C-alpha cells in the first residue's frame, strides 16, 4: 500500500511539464480576470458588506428565574455575563466535537500500522473520556448559571464551522494516523486557549467553584497537548529515519 511520502503520479506542480507551464504563464499575463475592478474597490465593497451584516447569532434569554437573577446581579456589578455564557457554549460544542475526533482517531489507529512511540488505544481512550468529562463539566456549569445548554450560542456556531476541517481530516479514509495527529494538535491548541479563557472569566466574575473545576480541566488539556506533540515528533522523525528527540519533561503523562 502506498504511503503519502512515496513518490507517485503527482502532477500538481508546473515543473512536471515545462512546455505547458510556459503556455500557462503566458496566458495568465495576457488575461485579466477582473478587468476594470481594482483591489481597492473590492476591499471597499467587502468593508461595506461586513459593516452592514447582521451577527452570526445572538444570545438566548436566561432559561430559568434563577438564571435571570444571576444575570441581573452581574449586570449590577457592571459585568456582561452573556460573554461568559457565549464562551461556555463555545467550549461545550468544542468538547463534544473533541470527543468525536478522538473516536475517529481510534479508527485510524486500528486501521494503520502504528510506529514506535505511537499512542496506544488506552492512551486515546483516556483522552477521549476526559474530553467527554469536560463536556459534562461545561454543561453542568451552564445549567447552574440558569442557562440552556442546548442553545447554540454565536461563538459555538462559529466554532462549529472552524472544526469542520478537523472533522473532514479525521473522517477521510485516505489520511494517515500521523496526519490526523497533526489535526488533533490544532484542536488541542485551541482547546488549551479556550479553557484558559474560561478560567480567567470564571475567576474574574467571582465564580470560585467553576474556577476550580475549570483549572482541573485545563491541566488535563495541557497534558493532552503535550502528549499529541510528542506522538507527532516521534512519528515524523521515525519516518524520516533520524534519531528521536528526547521527550520534553512536560510531555510525559
C-alpha positions, 0 to 999 in steps of 0.5 A, spaced: 500 500 500 502 506 498 504 511 503 503 519 502 511 520 502 512 515 496 513 518 490 507 517 485 503 520 479 503 527 482 502 532 477 500 538 481 506 542 480 508 546 473 515 543 473 512 536 471 511 539 464 515 545 462 512 546 455 505 547 458 507 551 464 510 556 459 503 556 455 500 557 462 504 563 464 503 566 458 496 566 458 495 568 465 499 575 463 495 576 457 488 575 461 485 579 466 480 576 470 477 582 473 478 587 468 476 594 470 475 592 478 481 594 482 483 591 489 481 597 492 474 597 490 473 590 492 476 591 499 471 597 499 465 593 497 467 587 502 468 593 508 461 595 506 458 588 506 461 586 513 459 593 516 452 592 514 451 584 516 447 582 521 451 577 527 452 570 526 447 569 532 445 572 538 444 570 545 438 566 548 434 569 554 436 566 561 432 559 561 430 559 568 428 565 574 434 563 577 438 564 571 435 571 570 437 573 577 444 571 576 444 575 570 441 581 573 446 581 579 452 581 574 449 586 570 449 590 577 456 589 578 457 592 571 459 585 568 456 582 561 455 575 563 452 573 556 460 573 554 461 568 559 455 564 557 457 565 549 464 562 551 461 556 555 457 554 549 463 555 545 467 550 549 461 545 550 460 544 542 468 544 542 468 538 547 463 534 544 466 535 537 473 533 541 470 527 543 468 525 536 475 526 533 478 522 538 473 516 536 475 517 529 482 517 531 481 510 534 479 508 527 485 510 524 489 507 529 486 500 528 486 501 521 494 503 520 500 500 522 502 504 528 510 506 529 514 506 535 512 511 540 505 511 537 499 512 542 496 506 544 488 505 544 488 506 552 492 512 551 486 515 546 481 512 550 483 516 556 483 522 552 477 521 549 473 520 556 476 526 559 474 530 553 467 527 554 468 529 562 469 536 560 463 536 556 459 534 562 463 539 566 461 545 561 454 543 561 453 542 568 456 549 569 451 552 564 445 549 567 447 552 574 448 559 571 440 558 569 442 557 562 440 552 556 445 548 554 442 546 548 442 553 545 447 554 540 450 560 542 454 565 536 461 563 538 459 555 538 456 556 531 462 559 529 466 554 532 462 549 529 464 551 522 472 552 524 472 544 526 469 542 520 476 541 517 478 537 523 472 533 522 473 532 514 481 530 516 479 525 521 473 522 517 477 521 510 479 514 509 485 516 505 489 520 511 494 517 515 494 516 523 500 521 523 496 526 519 490 526 523 495 527 529 497 533 526 489 535 526 488 533 533 494 538 535 490 544 532 484 542 536 488 541 542 491 548 541 485 551 541 482 547 546 488 549 551 486 557 549 479 556 550 479 553 557 484 558 559 479 563 557 474 560 561 478 560 567 480 567 567 472 569 566 470 564 571 475 567 576 474 574 574 466 574 575 467 571 582 465 564 580 470 560 585 467 553 584 467 553 576 474 556 577 476 550 580 473 545 576 475 549 570 483 549 572 482 541 573 480 541 566 485 545 563 491 541 566 488 535 563 488 539 556 495 541 557 497 534 558 493 532 552 497 537 548 503 535 550 502 528 549 499 529 541 506 533 540 510 528 542 506 522 538 507 527 532 515 528 533 516 521 534 512 519 528 515 524 523 522 523 525 521 515 525 519 516 518 524 520 516 529 515 519 533 520 524 534 519 531 528 521 536 528 527 540 528 526 547 521 527 550 520 534 553 519 533 561 512 536 560 510 531 555 510 525 559 503 523 562 
